[in-house]
């Protein structure tokens, strides 16, 4: 980008700035107004317009834009657009939008950039506009630490499903998967759940002493059960069977109660029952495991459970882990279905769970393809924010 920026310094063409202000960091891109070609980048701290105080948000925005836009070309910036977590362009007096507008206006003034009123959108709206052709209408699905689905109409969000945060929603998200992994580990330890390698993986990640892990410090005691044993792991199993195998969201199984008569062939009857005699894990060690694991979980903000989601993907040969991933994909599919999609309608996805090689990508693709919905994946909202800035400039000229 350096050589191209040097050429632009001499060329004198109009420039735009796009920002992707997310929950963990803020990223800015300088691009040409004519074709959106990127020329410079900058990054700074979190940009959530609801959770980051306006003075701190202003600092982060000024830092990111200042890195992306050299002082020598700031007078040529003709439009700025930002996609903010916690904000939307759908309602003018929405608190997140007000905060984002105030902070971005102040940051641009500090940098000497006079590009007219900045365009404020949500990070989801910006991500949707990042798809090829900068579409104006369709569906967006985000699955990273949190999860939300949104219908976009005229480049604005008009209907939202979930995105309700770790306490009330975010079903199928990284947090949701991480919490399900801890719950599966605890259920194995107390005798309610099937054997799973997640007990060992979660314990090691959270610092549980090796001697109280399944099989002791050497680990490897839990055999990875076949999907035929825990019915929820089978890709072709019913939705109800998968939910009964691993009830990740509430305190009780979401599927049939565990009261079936022996020999019925139901998923409940085929699941290994406590005390899991084939796993060398004594009751004494299981109690010690729980005593160490629970304080380790409670000592951190709940959202930090999202960091355990990769363990479930690593354990994908384990039937309980498979059931969690299947259920997560089901939850995201239900979020999209709640938006009443039309066959052939575009679904733009983003977030670490859905990118190339993401643990939910093939599962979600299969489910949405059965509904006749094609997927486009975008890494973030930077390209979309640039597209929105270019559209704003075109609308002013």
C-alpha positions as CSV (number, residue, x, y, z in Angstrom):
1,X,0.0,0.0,0.0
2,X,2.9,2.4,0.6
3,X,3.8,2.9,-3.0
4,X,0.2,3.4,-4.0
5,X,-0.2,5.9,-1.3
6,X,2.9,7.8,-2.4
7,X,1.4,7.9,-5.9
8,X,-1.9,9.2,-4.5
9,X,-0.1,11.9,-2.6
10,X,1.1,13.2,-6.0
11,X,-2.1,12.5,-7.9
12,X,-4.6,14.6,-5.8
13,X,-7.6,12.3,-6.2
14,X,-10.5,12.2,-3.6
15,X,-10.2,9.7,-0.8
16,X,-12.6,8.0,1.7
17,X,-12.3,6.4,5.0
18,X,-14.1,3.3,6.3
19,X,-14.1,2.1,9.9
20,X,-14.9,-1.3,11.4
21,X,-15.4,-0.6,15.1
22,X,-15.9,-3.9,16.9
23,X,-16.0,-5.1,20.5
24,X,-12.3,-5.9,20.6
25,X,-10.6,-3.4,18.2
26,X,-11.2,-0.6,15.8
27,X,-9.8,-0.7,12.3
28,X,-9.7,2.0,9.7
29,X,-9.0,1.9,6.0
30,X,-8.1,4.8,3.6
31,X,-9.3,4.2,0.1
32,X,-9.8,6.0,-3.2
33,X,-13.2,7.4,-3.7
34,X,-13.2,6.4,-7.4
35,X,-12.8,2.6,-7.0
36,X,-12.4,1.8,-3.3
37,X,-8.8,0.7,-3.7
38,X,-7.2,0.5,-0.2
39,X,-4.2,2.8,0.4
40,X,-3.7,2.8,4.2
41,X,-4.7,1.0,7.4
42,X,-4.8,1.7,11.1
43,X,-5.9,-0.1,14.2
44,X,-6.7,0.8,17.8
45,X,-8.7,-0.4,20.8
46,X,-12.4,-1.4,21.2
47,X,-15.1,0.5,19.3
48,X,-18.4,-0.7,20.8
49,X,-20.5,2.4,20.9
50,X,-22.6,1.3,23.9
51,X,-19.9,-0.1,26.1
52,X,-16.9,2.1,25.5
53,X,-17.2,5.6,27.0
54,X,-17.4,8.3,24.4
55,X,-14.0,10.0,25.4
56,X,-12.2,6.6,25.2
57,X,-14.1,5.8,21.9
58,X,-12.9,9.1,20.5
59,X,-9.3,8.3,21.4
60,X,-9.5,4.9,19.7
61,X,-11.1,6.3,16.5
62,X,-8.6,9.1,16.3
63,X,-5.7,6.7,16.7
64,X,-7.0,4.3,14.0
65,X,-7.9,7.0,11.5
66,X,-4.6,8.9,12.2
67,X,-2.6,5.8,11.4
68,X,-4.5,5.1,8.2
69,X,-4.6,8.7,6.9
70,X,-1.3,10.6,6.6
71,X,-1.5,14.2,7.5
72,X,-0.5,15.3,4.0
73,X,-3.7,13.8,2.4
74,X,-6.3,14.5,5.1
75,X,-7.6,17.5,3.2
76,X,-8.6,15.2,0.3
77,X,-10.9,12.9,2.4
78,X,-14.4,13.5,1.1
79,X,-16.4,11.0,3.1
80,X,-16.1,8.8,6.2
81,X,-18.3,5.9,7.2
82,X,-18.1,3.7,10.3
83,X,-19.7,0.3,11.2
84,X,-20.0,0.2,15.0
85,X,-20.8,-2.6,17.3
86,X,-23.7,-1.3,19.5
87,X,-25.0,1.2,16.9
88,X,-27.3,1.2,14.0
89,X,-28.4,3.6,11.2
90,X,-32.1,2.5,11.5
91,X,-33.0,4.9,14.3
92,X,-31.6,8.4,14.5
93,X,-31.8,8.8,18.3
94,X,-30.6,5.4,19.2
95,X,-28.0,5.7,22.0
96,X,-25.3,3.7,20.3
97,X,-25.6,5.8,17.1
98,X,-25.5,9.1,19.1
99,X,-22.3,7.9,20.9
100,X,-20.7,6.8,17.6
101,X,-21.6,10.0,15.8
102,X,-20.3,12.2,18.6
103,X,-17.0,10.3,19.0
104,X,-16.3,10.0,15.3
105,X,-17.1,13.7,14.7
106,X,-14.7,14.7,17.5
107,X,-12.0,12.4,16.3
108,X,-12.2,13.7,12.7
109,X,-12.1,17.3,14.0
110,X,-9.0,16.6,16.1
111,X,-7.3,15.2,13.0
112,X,-8.3,18.1,10.8
113,X,-10.5,16.0,8.5
114,X,-13.5,17.9,7.2
115,X,-15.4,15.4,5.1
116,X,-19.0,16.3,6.1
117,X,-21.2,14.4,8.5
118,X,-19.9,10.8,8.9
119,X,-22.1,7.9,8.0
120,X,-22.9,5.7,11.0
121,X,-24.1,2.1,10.7
122,X,-23.9,-1.0,12.7
123,X,-21.0,-3.4,12.3
124,X,-23.5,-5.9,10.9
125,X,-24.7,-3.5,8.3
126,X,-21.1,-2.7,7.3
127,X,-20.2,-6.4,7.1
128,X,-23.2,-7.1,4.9
129,X,-22.1,-4.3,2.5
130,X,-18.6,-6.0,2.4
131,X,-20.1,-8.7,0.2
132,X,-19.3,-8.6,-3.5
133,X,-21.2,-5.8,-5.2
134,X,-22.0,-4.0,-1.8
135,X,-25.5,-5.4,-1.7
136,X,-28.4,-3.3,-0.3
137,X,-30.8,-6.0,0.6
138,X,-30.6,-9.5,2.1
139,X,-29.7,-11.4,5.3
140,X,-26.6,-11.1,7.5
141,X,-25.4,-13.7,10.1
142,X,-22.6,-13.1,12.6
143,X,-21.2,-15.9,14.6
144,X,-18.1,-15.1,16.7
145,X,-18.0,-14.5,20.4
146,X,-21.7,-13.6,20.1
147,X,-24.3,-14.4,17.4
148,X,-27.0,-12.4,15.7
149,X,-29.0,-12.5,12.4
150,X,-30.4,-9.4,10.7
151,X,-32.5,-8.6,7.7
152,X,-31.0,-5.7,5.7
153,X,-33.3,-3.5,3.6
154,X,-31.9,-0.5,1.8
155,X,-28.6,-1.0,3.6
156,X,-30.3,-0.7,7.0
157,X,-31.2,-3.4,9.5
158,X,-34.9,-3.8,9.7
159,X,-35.3,-7.0,11.7
160,X,-33.0,-8.6,14.2
161,X,-32.9,-12.1,15.7
162,X,-30.9,-12.8,18.8
163,X,-27.7,-10.8,19.5
164,X,-29.2,-10.6,23.0
165,X,-25.9,-11.1,24.9
166,X,-24.4,-14.0,26.9
167,X,-27.1,-13.9,29.6
168,X,-30.2,-14.0,27.4
169,X,-29.1,-15.3,24.0
170,X,-26.2,-15.4,21.5
171,X,-27.3,-19.0,20.8
172,X,-24.8,-20.9,18.6
173,X,-22.0,-18.4,19.3
174,X,-18.5,-19.0,20.5
175,X,-19.6,-18.2,24.1
176,X,-22.5,-20.6,23.7
177,X,-20.2,-23.4,22.5
178,X,-17.6,-22.7,25.3
179,X,-20.3,-22.8,27.9
180,X,-21.7,-26.0,26.5
181,X,-18.1,-27.5,26.7
182,X,-17.9,-26.6,30.4
183,X,-21.4,-28.0,31.1
184,X,-20.5,-31.3,29.4
185,X,-17.3,-31.6,31.5
186,X,-19.2,-30.9,34.7
187,X,-22.0,-33.3,33.8
188,X,-19.5,-36.1,33.1
189,X,-17.8,-35.3,36.5
190,X,-21.0,-35.4,38.5
191,X,-22.4,-38.5,36.7
192,X,-25.2,-37.0,34.7
193,X,-23.5,-36.8,31.3
194,X,-21.8,-39.1,28.8
195,X,-18.0,-39.5,28.9
196,X,-16.3,-36.8,26.8
197,X,-12.7,-35.8,26.1
198,X,-13.9,-32.2,26.8
199,X,-13.6,-32.9,30.5
200,X,-9.8,-33.3,30.1
201,X,-9.4,-30.5,27.5
202,X,-11.5,-27.9,29.5
203,X,-9.8,-28.9,32.7
204,X,-6.3,-28.4,31.3
205,X,-7.2,-25.1,29.7
206,X,-8.6,-23.8,33.0
207,X,-5.7,-25.0,35.1
208,X,-7.2,-28.0,36.9
209,X,-4.4,-30.0,38.4
210,X,-3.4,-32.9,36.2
211,X,-3.8,-35.6,38.9
212,X,-7.6,-35.0,39.1
213,X,-8.2,-35.0,35.4
214,X,-9.8,-38.2,33.8
215,X,-6.9,-40.7,33.7
216,X,-4.6,-38.4,35.8
217,X,-1.9,-36.2,34.6
218,X,-1.2,-38.3,31.5
219,X,-4.8,-37.9,30.4
220,X,-6.3,-39.7,27.4
221,X,-8.6,-41.8,29.5
222,X,-11.8,-40.9,27.8
223,X,-12.3,-42.8,24.6
224,X,-13.8,-40.8,21.8
225,X,-17.2,-42.3,21.5
226,X,-18.6,-43.2,18.2
227,X,-21.5,-41.1,17.0
228,X,-23.4,-44.3,17.0
229,X,-23.1,-44.4,20.8
230,X,-24.2,-40.8,21.5
231,X,-26.9,-40.3,19.0
232,X,-26.5,-36.6,19.0
233,X,-23.1,-36.8,17.3
234,X,-24.5,-38.3,14.1
235,X,-25.0,-35.8,11.3
236,X,-28.2,-37.5,10.3
237,X,-29.7,-37.7,13.8
238,X,-32.9,-35.8,14.6
239,X,-32.8,-32.4,16.1
240,X,-34.5,-33.8,19.2
241,X,-31.9,-36.6,19.6
242,X,-29.0,-34.1,19.4
243,X,-30.5,-31.8,21.9
244,X,-31.1,-34.7,24.3
245,X,-27.5,-35.9,24.0
246,X,-26.1,-32.5,25.0
247,X,-28.5,-30.0,26.6
248,X,-26.3,-26.9,26.2
249,X,-28.5,-24.0,27.0
250,X,-30.6,-24.6,30.0
251,X,-30.4,-26.7,33.2
252,X,-32.7,-29.5,31.8
253,X,-32.5,-31.6,28.7
254,X,-34.4,-30.0,25.8
255,X,-35.4,-33.3,24.3
256,X,-37.2,-36.3,25.7
257,X,-36.8,-36.9,29.5
258,X,-34.3,-39.5,30.5
259,X,-36.9,-42.0,31.6
260,X,-37.2,-44.4,28.7
261,X,-37.5,-48.1,29.3
262,X,-34.4,-50.3,28.7
263,X,-34.2,-51.9,25.3
264,X,-36.4,-49.3,23.4
265,X,-33.5,-48.3,21.2
266,X,-34.0,-44.6,22.0
267,X,-31.0,-42.2,22.0
268,X,-31.4,-42.0,25.8
269,X,-31.0,-45.8,26.2
270,X,-28.1,-46.0,23.9
271,X,-26.1,-43.3,25.7
272,X,-23.5,-44.6,28.2
273,X,-24.9,-44.1,31.7
274,X,-23.0,-43.3,34.8
275,X,-20.7,-44.3,36.5
276,X,-18.8,-44.8,33.2
277,X,-16.9,-47.8,34.5
278,X,-14.7,-47.9,31.4
279,X,-13.2,-44.5,32.4
280,X,-10.6,-44.6,35.2
281,X,-11.9,-41.5,37.1
282,X,-12.8,-42.0,40.7
283,X,-15.5,-40.2,42.5
284,X,-12.9,-38.6,44.7
285,X,-11.1,-37.2,41.7
286,X,-14.3,-36.1,40.1
287,X,-15.3,-34.1,43.2
288,X,-11.8,-32.5,43.2
289,X,-12.2,-31.7,39.5
290,X,-15.4,-29.8,40.2
291,X,-13.9,-27.9,43.1
292,X,-11.1,-26.6,40.9
293,X,-13.1,-26.1,37.7
294,X,-16.0,-24.0,39.1
295,X,-13.9,-21.3,40.8
296,X,-11.7,-21.0,37.6
297,X,-14.8,-20.4,35.5
298,X,-16.4,-17.9,38.0
299,X,-13.2,-15.9,38.4
300,X,-13.5,-14.5,34.8
301,X,-16.2,-12.5,33.0
302,X,-18.7,-15.0,31.6
303,X,-18.0,-14.0,28.0
304,X,-14.5,-15.4,28.4
305,X,-16.0,-18.9,28.0
306,X,-15.9,-18.1,24.3
307,X,-12.2,-18.9,24.4
308,X,-13.1,-22.5,25.0
309,X,-14.9,-22.9,21.7
310,X,-11.8,-24.0,19.8
311,X,-11.5,-27.0,22.2
312,X,-14.8,-28.3,20.9
313,X,-13.6,-28.1,17.4
314,X,-10.4,-29.9,18.3
315,X,-12.4,-32.7,19.9
316,X,-14.7,-33.1,16.9
317,X,-14.1,-36.9,16.9
318,X,-15.8,-37.0,20.3
319,X,-19.5,-37.5,20.1
320,X,-20.4,-35.0,22.7
321,X,-18.4,-32.4,20.9
322,X,-20.0,-33.3,17.7
323,X,-23.4,-32.9,19.3
324,X,-22.5,-29.4,20.6
325,X,-21.3,-28.3,17.1
326,X,-24.5,-29.7,15.5
327,X,-26.7,-27.9,18.0
328,X,-24.8,-24.7,17.4
329,X,-25.4,-24.9,13.7
330,X,-29.1,-25.7,14.3
331,X,-29.4,-22.6,16.5
332,X,-27.9,-20.3,13.8
333,X,-30.1,-21.9,11.2
334,X,-33.1,-21.2,13.3
335,X,-32.0,-17.5,13.6
336,X,-31.9,-17.2,9.9
337,X,-35.3,-19.0,9.5
338,X,-36.9,-16.6,11.9
339,X,-36.2,-13.8,9.3
340,X,-38.5,-15.5,6.8
341,X,-35.9,-15.9,4.0
342,X,-36.9,-16.3,0.4
343,X,-35.4,-19.1,-1.6
344,X,-32.2,-17.8,-3.3
345,X,-31.9,-14.8,-0.9
346,X,-28.3,-14.0,-0.1
347,X,-27.0,-14.7,3.4
348,X,-23.7,-12.8,4.2
349,X,-21.9,-14.4,7.1
350,X,-19.0,-13.2,9.2
351,X,-17.3,-14.2,12.4
352,X,-14.6,-16.7,13.4
353,X,-17.0,-19.7,13.6
354,X,-18.1,-19.3,9.9
355,X,-15.0,-18.4,7.9
356,X,-12.9,-20.7,5.8
357,X,-12.1,-23.7,7.9
358,X,-14.5,-22.5,10.7
359,X,-16.0,-25.3,12.8
360,X,-19.5,-24.4,11.9
361,X,-19.0,-23.6,8.2
362,X,-19.8,-27.0,6.6
363,X,-22.7,-27.6,9.0
364,X,-24.3,-24.3,8.4
365,X,-23.8,-24.4,4.6
366,X,-25.5,-27.8,4.5
367,X,-28.5,-26.6,6.5
368,X,-28.9,-23.3,4.6
369,X,-28.5,-24.9,1.2
370,X,-31.4,-27.2,2.1
371,X,-33.4,-24.0,2.4
372,X,-32.2,-22.7,-1.0
373,X,-30.0,-20.0,0.6
374,X,-26.5,-19.2,-0.8
375,X,-23.8,-18.0,1.5
376,X,-21.2,-15.3,1.1
377,X,-18.5,-15.0,3.8
378,X,-16.7,-11.7,4.5
379,X,-13.8,-11.3,7.1
380,X,-15.1,-8.1,8.6
381,X,-16.9,-4.8,7.8
382,X,-13.9,-2.7,6.5
383,X,-14.7,-3.1,2.9
384,X,-18.4,-2.5,3.5
385,X,-17.6,0.7,5.4
386,X,-15.5,1.9,2.5
387,X,-18.4,1.1,0.1
388,X,-20.8,3.1,2.3
389,X,-18.4,6.1,2.4
390,X,-18.1,6.0,-1.4
391,X,-21.9,5.8,-1.8
392,X,-22.3,8.8,0.6
393,X,-19.8,10.8,-1.5
394,X,-21.6,9.9,-4.7
395,X,-24.9,11.0,-3.1
396,X,-23.4,14.4,-2.3
397,X,-21.9,15.1,-5.7
